[in-house]
Amino acid sequence: MSRITLMALGLIECGIAAWVVAGKRMRQAAIVQTALLLAMNAGGLIWAWHLIPDPPGMILQNLAFLILIWVAAKDAPHHAHE
């Protein structure tokens, strides 16, 4: 089951990457990535906390990543047809 979950997660992340490269609806892409990252962090902290060597560091790194995501989404050109 965990192998299937990891493969699905990888495919979802690749889909989000393709979405970002396409440059369409960047705010929605940021929302989806934020929700996914929060869910993954929460799941890790709830069910696998003992396997995470530095939980505060993980949270800090992911917070920095989310800031970059939202800065990029804000700076993305707005399209009238979106």
C-alpha positions in Angstrom: 0.0 0.0 0.0 2.7 2.5 0.9 4.4 1.9 -2.5 1.2 2.7 -4.3 0.7 5.8 -2.2 4.2 7.0 -2.9 3.8 6.4 -6.6 0.5 8.3 -6.6 2.1 11.2 -4.6 5.0 11.3 -7.1 2.5 11.5 -10.0 0.5 14.2 -8.3 3.7 16.2 -7.7 4.7 15.8 -11.3 1.3 17.0 -12.4 1.6 20.1 -10.2 5.0 20.7 -11.7 3.6 20.5 -15.2 0.8 22.9 -14.1 3.3 25.4 -12.8 5.5 25.2 -16.0 2.4 25.8 -18.1 1.9 29.0 -16.1 -1.9 28.8 -16.0 -4.0 29.6 -12.9 -1.0 30.0 -10.7 -3.0 31.0 -7.6 -5.0 27.8 -7.8 -1.8 25.8 -8.3 -0.4 27.4 -5.2 -3.6 26.5 -3.2 -3.3 22.9 -4.3 0.4 22.7 -3.5 -0.2 24.3 -0.1 -3.0 21.9 0.8 -0.9 18.9 -0.3 2.1 20.0 1.6 0.1 20.7 4.8 -1.6 17.3 4.5 1.8 15.5 4.0 3.3 17.4 6.9 0.4 16.7 9.2 0.4 13.0 8.2 4.1 12.7 8.8 3.9 14.4 12.2 0.9 12.3 13.3 1.9 8.9 12.0 5.6 9.0 11.4 6.9 11.6 13.8 9.5 9.1 15.1 11.0 8.7 11.6 11.4 12.5 11.1 14.9 13.5 12.4 14.1 17.2 12.8 10.4 18.0 12.8 10.9 21.8 13.5 13.4 21.9 10.7 11.0 20.2 8.3 8.3 22.6 9.1 10.7 25.6 8.7 11.9 24.3 5.3 8.4 23.7 4.1 7.3 27.2 5.3 10.1 28.7 3.3 9.0 26.6 0.3 5.4 27.8 0.7 6.5 31.4 0.8 8.3 30.9 -2.5 5.3 29.3 -4.0 3.0 32.2 -3.1 5.6 34.8 -4.2 5.8 33.1 -7.6 2.0 32.8 -7.8 1.6 36.5 -7.0 4.3 37.6 -9.5 2.9 35.4 -12.3 1.3 37.3 -15.1 -2.5 37.5 -15.0 -4.4 36.3 -18.0 -7.7 37.8 -18.9 -9.2 34.4 -20.0 -8.5 32.8 -16.6 
